[in-house]
């Protein structure tokens, strides 16, 4: 394992169950944009051709829909893709696609789009050559010293070189003694083709010798050859390397010399133009791909070599300069300029993992635990689903196991990263396993896990002033913040350990202060909702710290005033966005109706045999169209703002629940009731929103366990929840809830509580309980599948690894 990992700039997975090889990847300005930006061209053995232009908003983002410029199915397997000047009469770049029995040359062009979806790209077939022999690979260049155009040479599976002068076929020659084809490259300085034969020797053939040799329509000697007409194909030079070659690449670092690089099975060689060895390097691991390129040091060449240990090594001549870890085995590696970022390393695996990365120095010293499933009995169709709170995302959230034998252990790994410029409401995830017992009865069990704090924030500069402050009291002496948050140490010159700053990736900052004289901790920030995660993390780490010390009577409390006014401001903002969304959708619907009506009027005028004036209907149509587009953009922007407001409201609700629990010393069951009341929805919707749902839940609590008299216990259930006119009723009920809790009220949902009898909703039915024996077997089986609830929670949290701009594994 490498100390440093290749920093993921952009990545994607191509298709499903597709296969790729070293010739399937190419980087070039294939659409002739002229801005110096390369595009990524990928072909697959399934016949798909894809062109990407990565433009990640943030480092580590996955592929977006607009990153894929073109995807087309060519039906035949794609063996190799190259970009060059392949069309006569122009020096524009064109795309050559090699199939097993065909060579196709396309032009790639883009059309400016009129809407936000961007430009439209398409390919046009310029010409194609049907091959008489099955192709293996190809190379291109200025054969014979031609100017302003590139010629193509294709090597067949039986060792024949076929040369194409753009739209026309030139000639074909058999390589002497060829049994199996090897890698092929062209040296423009010596005008030679370089290959490695099945005799495990590097061979060089001059283009002029190939051009004037006897035509290779047949492998046996022809009558012309017997009579002395034509020339016999003679090799220019050979070099025995004693092993098969994976690839050949030719690099020129000045006008007077070039180097021939050959990647073998155990070594890589650097040769001079005449075949003499410049140097060679024995490799420790089996290589999978390589790419030489010019070094910044004069007279030296850098080489990227990928191997089957998922490593990428950087050599300067024979000296190893860098080693970095990749997430896959690269069968092809390229370097290009993407989105104004020069030197991006692009790698492709044989199963379609395409990644753009760069070399970074953030150390990766820890490996996150994996999730492990254990079972004692046979299980069928077990499915593991993992859930995290947005804007957190998972690299993979579904894992399926068709059959698990008794005493079998299954381990899966996944990564969690931050996708968005705002903070998630929770750092807690759920792992849910659904499976079937041998009798066919389906079962579901779940377990929670914690994610590292460094997934969403980094050490920051503490702030002396803030708009929102909270004070948490404890019954023990204050603990050094460096002991509680060792990964966030950012000591100043006076070595203060009672102040610590946190900087969220969204930009906001939180400051944590520990009192030197009293048993208090203060959390302060400019945003009220940002206090939640740091406050919760502080309490969790304090409890863990004192548990390790063997102290069991540690407790926290909150004695300040309940910050309901700040909470109500977030509620009002969220509700205002909901109302704005309804108004915008109504306006959009009206403008759409108006647009269709104008279209019908215009269509009637155009169909009329006697032309009549349009009476500015075309102007009205254009104006209405612009209004529809503007309203659609406004609706989409409002939806994004509403989603972020809902995330902030969830964070604030978590904080209020925590403070109420510390204020009134509520039990875990009572806190769970508050969470069910204040956090009923995972996602906000226009039809069923947070405000009416929470208001109904709190009203139920006020009329049942928190009621003052039997009159309030007369429960009335509405048939539906409607969007309220304002939030005054909800805020009044929240205030009343806190007031009754302060006067001694307690939350309870048991049958002994002062609540009305159980009511059956219209159209509902009472559940049928299963047998007591089966319930006990379910509990036993749950303990078998996840061996220990506390054990999994203790193992699943990932260690705090410094992420790169919100990316953590």
C-alpha angles and dihedrals in degrees: 000000000000124000089225127048127207103260109240110234097167134346143170142171117241117225125306124296093348122149130220139184139191095282095053096081129072135161121205144122088265096167092053093237091157094217094108093246117136125221124213113240117192129179126186137205087245089067099254121140117197132180120196133191104187116211108166116188090211132017111271096025116147124237117296124206092254092055090071106077097177140004121178134164111229093183095221120083113266110230099175142355126206135171123215147116095299102148123079120237095030139064093212117126118256134185120247116200119192118208126180093262104013143051116209128187118200137183116224117209138167131217120210111249125225096209136053094270088084132222125348119231129199139169126228123200109237097180142325137208121214109218123222091204132046110265126229107178142329144214133193141202147124095306113197092009097288116171129230098004141070128228125208129226119194124195116210127214091255095053104265121142113215116193121202123193095207107278095009135064113241110184145309129228132186116227109233116255094003117163104157126015120246135193115303132208137166126227111206093191094060095024089232140134116231122202140152115236129211086260086072094245131122111241131193124202124188115231091226090054090050092048095052097038123105115288112261102220087129132022096225122075115277128218090256091057091049090053091051098254113141131012131277116243108252126187116238096214140337136205124193110222097172097229142065118271126232099192144352127213131177121209129185116200095177140007095263103052144022134192129227113214119199121188111208132185093266106006141034121220134205113204134186123236091267095051099260116139113254092182141322134207129207111223124221095210135039106269123227104183142350143193125194118203137170117281127224087236112083115249096015133098129211120218130196111210122185121196141191091262089072091253131134115207125195114208128188099205099309098338118100106229102171142007123196136177121243127196091231144020107272116223090177131027129186137171123216150142113271126176093346090307110122123207098026111168112224118195131182128196126209091253096051107269104150116188136176110202144158134210113264137175101223102125119232101205100155134055117214115240118253129232112255128198120201128182138178098200131047114276129197128207096358112184125190117203123186123200131190132173119263136279080041113090135195128223087218127005102175128064122175128197114187094196135004117194120215116285090014122146122208122191126192131179132205139163131232122209138172115253109183142038096260136073124262118239093233140027091204128102136190129228111199124187121195118187144151126244119228088263089059096250110142119230135186129198129171141192134191129229135189126235124215119267091229088068089080107021145029134206111289142181112279117242123221096204131043139163096231126044135176130187122206118197123208136185095230136068115276117271124223109263089221088063092049097042107025093162093057099055109143103159122189127216095276088053095235112184098179096071126063133171130210125197117199118213088241089065103256122121134215126196124206121199129186117204117239095207107028134045095254140115125200125206118191137175143154091245120057096213092052090068092070104074096043092045092049092045090050093053093046093050093046090054092048091048095053092042089058088050090054093246111139103172097068114133140170129214141181120218102168128100116286108256094228095141092060089046092051091053090059090047091052092048092051092047092048090056090050092053091046089052092054092049093048092049091050091051091047091051091050093049091048090053090048091049093053091047091053090048091054091049092050092047090053091051092049093050093050112108091214107059115232131189114275090225091217093302089135090055091048090049092052092048092048091049091054090049091051091051092046092048092047089053090048091051091051092047091048091051090054091048090047092052092051091045089053091051090051091047090053090051091050091047090053089051093049091049090050093049093047090050092051092042096054097025092238121190123244091260092053092049088051089056091052090049091052090051100044099033105041097137132057091192132029119233135186093234097046114025138181098254100058093039094052092043091055092048094048091045088054091052092048091052096046125028095008097043120127099209142009091260091067090052092070095112116210117189118202120218093230143009114240129193107266122235092237141346099254094102092049093048090048091053092048090051090048091050092055091045094054092046088052090053093056103276117150131204117237136151099185124118091255093061122105093263133125120261119283111282126209112219117232110273092014130117135209115255119250109237118226123233120284091239093056091047091055091049090051091053091048092048092049089055089051098051097046098029095208130000093214090042093058093045089051093050102038101062109099119232117253103268116176103251127208108243096326099325116124135159 
